[in-house]
């Protein structure tokens, strides 16, 4: 199993808070690389795997995740996690913005967004 990146997800209360976060972390060298209005990703221009995600709500899932882990083969990881008996918070599905993902609860109660970028 190959992990491509691990990104903390921060819940914010508004798009204004996301803009303030973008400005603050921009001063630390991060740049906006994705913004769908309700979710924004900031990344280091010199290391694009160094990222932070800010979310007001997850429009296609029941909760905002605490952490995102991008893997090479999300289907294989989903099958392994499912077989382990771990709590699936959101089933595996394709998203319109080009990812395939599912949510699972870790042993500490944190919700993990496990994903693969498609195509």
C-alpha positions in Angstrom: 0.0 0.0 0.0 1.4 3.4 -1.0 0.6 6.6 0.9 1.0 9.7 -1.3 0.2 12.4 1.3 -1.3 13.0 4.7 -3.2 16.2 5.3 -4.8 17.7 8.4 -8.4 18.9 7.8 -9.5 22.0 9.8 -13.2 22.8 10.2 -13.9 26.5 9.8 -17.2 28.3 10.4 -17.4 30.4 7.2 -15.9 31.2 3.9 -14.6 34.4 5.6 -12.7 32.2 8.0 -11.2 30.3 5.1 -10.1 33.6 3.5 -8.5 34.6 6.8 -6.7 31.2 7.0 -5.5 31.6 3.4 -4.0 35.0 4.2 -2.4 33.8 7.5 -0.9 30.7 6.0 0.1 32.6 2.9 2.4 34.6 5.1 4.0 31.3 6.0 4.6 30.3 2.4 1.5 28.3 1.5 -0.6 29.0 -1.6 -4.2 28.2 -2.5 -4.3 25.2 -4.9 -8.0 24.3 -4.7 -11.1 26.2 -3.6 -14.7 24.9 -4.0 -16.2 27.5 -1.7 -16.8 25.0 1.1 -13.4 23.3 1.0 -10.0 24.9 0.3 -6.5 23.4 0.1 -3.3 25.3 0.7 0.1 23.8 -0.3 3.8 24.6 -0.3 4.9 25.6 -3.8 8.3 23.8 -3.2 6.6 20.6 -1.8 3.1 20.1 -3.1 2.5 17.2 -0.7 2.8 19.6 2.3 -0.8 20.8 2.6 -3.6 22.0 4.9 -7.3 21.6 4.1 -10.0 24.0 5.5 -13.6 22.9 5.4 -16.8 24.7 6.3 -18.9 21.6 5.7 -18.5 18.4 3.7 -21.3 18.7 1.1 -21.2 15.0 0.2 -20.6 13.4 3.6 -22.2 13.3 7.0 -19.3 14.8 8.9 -16.1 16.9 8.3 -13.1 14.6 8.5 -10.2 15.3 10.8 -7.5 14.0 8.5 -7.1 13.1 4.8 -4.8 10.3 3.5 -4.3 10.0 -0.2 -3.4 6.4 -1.2 -2.4 4.8 -4.5 -5.3 2.3 -4.5 -8.4 3.4 -2.5 -10.4 0.4 -3.5 -7.8 -2.0 -2.1 -7.6 0.1 1.1 -11.4 0.2 1.4 -11.6 -3.6 1.1 -8.9 -4.1 3.8 -10.5 -1.6 6.2 -14.0 -3.1 5.6 -12.6 -6.6 6.3 -11.0 -5.4 9.6 -14.4 -4.4 11.0 -13.5 -0.7 11.4 -16.5 1.7 11.4 -17.1 3.1 7.9 -18.5 6.6 8.3 -19.1 7.1 4.6 -19.1 4.5 1.9 -16.6 4.5 -1.0 -17.8 6.8 -3.9 -16.6 9.0 -6.7 -16.8 12.8 -6.3 -17.4 15.3 -9.0 -14.1 17.1 -8.3 -12.0 14.0 -9.3 -11.5 11.9 -6.2 -12.7 8.5 -5.1 -13.0 8.4 -1.3 -14.5 6.9 1.8 -14.4 7.9 5.5 -13.4 5.6 8.4 -13.3 6.2 12.1 -9.9 5.4 13.7 -9.5 3.8 17.2 -9.3 7.3 18.7 -12.6 8.4 17.3 -11.1 10.6 14.5 -12.7 10.5 11.1 -10.2 9.8 8.3 -10.9 10.7 4.7 -9.1 8.1 2.5 -8.9 9.0 -1.1 -7.3 8.6 -4.5 -7.3 11.2 -7.3 -8.9 9.7 -10.4 -7.6 10.0 -13.9 
